[in-house]
Amino acid sequence: MSEKSIMIVNAVLNPNEKEAFTYYSEQSVPLFKEAGAIPIGKYKIAKTIIGSKKPQVVVIMEFPNSESIINVFESEIYKELLPFREKAFLELDVFIGK
């Protein structure tokens, strides 16, 4: 039996590319849901206490396992969204936690 995994996204949005972000979100969220994602939370970051990173938003989702997360990012459908992702975010980090 696979262990549940958490996807943690730290992001800084590009304020000049709101349309790219909207399109990316509208297209990527269903892919994550199809992979079994359960949203845990979406948080705006008010202040960085330790470290030099200043993410604007953190998104946390639970998945059935790590493979389900990786499969989304490696899918051909997701890869078609890469140009929109590149425009939508100034910084984007995605992590898998256990």
C-alpha positions in Angstrom: 0.0 0.0 0.0 1.4 3.4 -1.0 1.9 6.1 1.5 0.0 9.4 1.0 2.1 12.3 -0.2 1.8 16.0 0.1 2.5 18.5 -2.7 3.7 21.8 -1.4 3.9 24.7 -3.9 5.7 28.0 -3.1 5.0 30.6 -5.7 5.5 34.2 -6.6 2.9 35.3 -9.3 3.8 37.5 -12.2 1.6 40.6 -11.8 1.8 41.3 -15.5 0.6 37.9 -16.5 -2.8 37.4 -14.8 -4.4 35.9 -17.9 -1.6 33.3 -18.1 -2.1 32.4 -14.4 -5.9 32.2 -14.9 -5.5 29.8 -17.9 -2.8 27.8 -16.2 -5.0 27.4 -13.0 -8.1 26.5 -15.0 -6.3 23.8 -16.9 -4.0 22.4 -14.2 -6.4 22.1 -11.3 -8.6 19.4 -13.0 -5.4 17.4 -13.8 -4.5 17.4 -10.1 -8.0 16.5 -9.1 -8.0 13.6 -11.6 -4.8 12.4 -9.9 -6.6 12.2 -6.6 -5.6 15.6 -5.1 -7.4 16.8 -2.0 -6.8 20.5 -1.3 -5.5 21.1 2.2 -5.0 24.9 2.0 -3.9 27.9 0.1 -2.1 30.6 2.1 -0.9 34.1 1.3 2.4 34.7 2.9 2.5 37.7 5.2 6.1 37.7 6.3 9.3 35.6 5.9 10.8 35.1 9.3 13.8 32.9 8.4 15.4 32.6 5.0 15.7 34.6 1.9 12.7 33.2 0.0 9.6 35.4 -0.2 6.9 33.3 -1.7 3.6 35.1 -2.3 1.4 32.0 -1.9 1.8 28.5 -0.6 -0.6 25.7 -1.8 -0.8 22.3 -0.1 -2.5 19.3 -1.5 -2.7 15.7 -0.4 -2.3 12.9 -3.0 -2.6 9.1 -2.8 1.1 8.7 -3.4 4.2 10.5 -4.8 3.8 8.8 -8.2 0.4 10.4 -8.7 2.0 13.9 -8.3 4.9 13.1 -10.6 2.6 11.6 -13.2 0.7 14.9 -13.5 3.9 16.9 -14.1 5.2 14.3 -16.6 2.0 14.1 -18.6 1.8 15.4 -22.1 -1.4 17.4 -21.2 0.5 19.2 -18.4 3.6 19.8 -20.6 1.3 21.8 -23.0 0.8 24.2 -20.1 4.5 25.0 -19.5 4.5 28.2 -21.6 1.6 29.5 -19.5 3.3 28.4 -16.3 6.5 30.2 -17.3 4.6 33.4 -17.9 2.3 33.1 -14.8 5.1 32.8 -12.2 8.2 34.8 -11.3 9.2 32.0 -9.0 7.8 28.5 -8.5 9.0 25.7 -6.3 7.1 22.4 -6.0 8.0 19.8 -3.3 6.7 16.4 -2.3 6.4 15.6 1.4 5.5 12.5 3.2 
